[in-house]
Amino acid sequence: MEEKKKKTQWHNLLLLLLTLNIFTTAGAFDYSDALTKSLLYFESQRSGRLPYNQRVAWRDHSGLTDGLEQGVDLVGGYYDAGDHVKFGLPMAFTVTMLSWSVIEYRQQIAAAGELEHAMEAIKWGTDYFIKAHTSPNVLWAEVGDGDTDHYCWQRPEDMTTSRQAYKIDEKNPGSDLAGESAAALAAAALVFKESNPHYSHLLLHHAQQLFEFGDKYREKYDWSLGVVKSYYASVSGFKDELLWAALWLYKATDNEEYLKYVINKANSFGGIGWAMTEFSWDVKFAGLQLLASKLLLEEKHKKHSHILKLYKSKADYYMCSCLNKNTAAKNVERTPAGLLYVRRWNNMQYVSAASFLLTVYSDFLKTSNGKLSCHGGTVGYEEVLSFAKSQMDYILGANPLNMSYLVGYGPKFPQRVHHRGASVESYRENKGFIGCTQGYDSWYAREEPNPNVLVGALVGGPDCKDNFVDRRDNYMQTEACTYNTAPLVGVFAKFSELEVQENVDQGQNLDLVASY
Ligand SMILES: *[C@@H]1O[C@H](CO)[C@@H](O)[C@H](O)[C@H]1NC(C)=O
């Protein structure tokens, strides 16, 4: 009898340990650590005069004469990827997504001790947008150009390439750029509303002017600015950005006029017409549709519920296609190991942006007590969230190569990121000038790992078969962009909160083990 009881006890303990083991493996990723690292990345991308509290120590001041030739102060902002062009459209989208992350997950970010850093990352962008918006209908759109920049491989601190600045204005308008910049500034105004009302008000003022400019002079910015064409052409046009900007402005001001814009132009601007399977720096429809869906939660929007529901049906479509629950042809492809796959070049940007929308959508379903109805079945909020988690876990190392595509996270991550500053020895250590082609000869072509770790960067990632080649010249896979990491800030924050809850549960289980 005694023997049998002991056996049962041991059996139970074993079961418990097994469960714990499964649990530990499943929850093996440290999302708080990932969150901290993702915010560090924005410090690596800083252009301009670095502040005293700069934590990424291998970087130094750069681009200190940006705009000088044109008689305008364009010092600051972010380098967009592995080069040193300051491209307005992707930079603005980066700031919109950082701001949206804070708006949705402020508490979680604060609980992880990262709110200050997140707000600094946003402000580094918005301070620059304010400088670049020199009069109501003038916005400086780009500093440097892709062609001359890519001819050189230099540290930002040594830059000798053209720093020509380009602008949009009444004669050369760009509604997509003005719209996205307005969206970024309006979203950031919400972030700073409580902590810095004066700054928030300033952001809003610029946002409103930029929206007006973009709406009044309607044109695609790459039509006005040939220089962006082969780098960041706005393929989806400007209607998505104008609707998106109007909606962010409505959220930031509560001014009904902006809401009316979103409702009245829903049809003519494609807001309820386009069903999308991509959300990116170019194509905002899915984000707009989700944001519009969330207005349904508030009683005061009841009179617009007809149009808002049409927006929601398109948001649903996007979520269903990510979840593989539309008809087959309308689903987002996946790699054999389950990573969303949109295209070969920098696929991870679509994964991180999709994961953000799925995470926010999951919260929306939970709050509204709703279910997602797809062609292939009905889905609850847990399933949506758990799919987003699968994408995060793939990024952090749950993939066939055991590779974390978030640089600096975990034991194995890309060592040869296609990034000028990271791949050349630090300026802080060696201030000797490194020339344009010298960088290619001495640093780009090296087999060795980069001397500086670009912590928190999300690289382009694997191909459609989960393969990844860690070479500096494999820029489709090893280059990182600011808009890859920005949505991760929100998603990591969400999962870091769940992690804390799980650790509490696990603690209780451990108590149980101890009692044996
Ligand atoms: C990945 O990790 C698993 C489990 O530890 C191991 O079996 C597998 O060989 C690893 N794969 C690679 C490519 O390192």
The ligand as a MOL file (V3000), in Angstrom:
LIG
                    3D

  0  0  0     0  0            999 V3000
M  V30 BEGIN CTAB
M  V30 COUNTS 14 14 0 0 0
M  V30 BEGIN ATOM
M  V30 1 C 18.5170 22.8450 -33.9170 0
M  V30 2 O 18.2970 22.4180 -32.6200 0
M  V30 3 C 17.7900 21.0830 -32.5490 0
M  V30 4 C 17.4210 20.7920 -31.0960 0
M  V30 5 O 18.4480 21.1610 -30.2300 0
M  V30 6 C 18.8250 20.1250 -33.1190 0
M  V30 7 O 18.3310 18.8010 -33.0890 0
M  V30 8 C 19.1300 20.5330 -34.5700 0
M  V30 9 O 20.1620 19.7320 -35.0850 0
M  V30 10 C 19.5300 21.9910 -34.6260 0
M  V30 11 N 19.6650 22.3910 -36.0180 0
M  V30 12 C 20.6700 23.1130 -36.4640 0
M  V30 13 C 20.6570 23.4160 -37.9240 0
M  V30 14 O 21.5390 23.5560 -35.7440 0
M  V30 END ATOM
M  V30 BEGIN BOND
M  V30 1 1 1 2
M  V30 2 1 1 10
M  V30 3 1 2 3
M  V30 4 1 3 4
M  V30 5 1 3 6
M  V30 6 1 4 5
M  V30 7 1 6 7
M  V30 8 1 6 8
M  V30 9 1 8 9
M  V30 10 1 8 10
M  V30 11 1 10 11
M  V30 12 1 11 12
M  V30 13 1 12 13
M  V30 14 2 12 14
M  V30 END BOND
M  V30 END CTAB
M  END
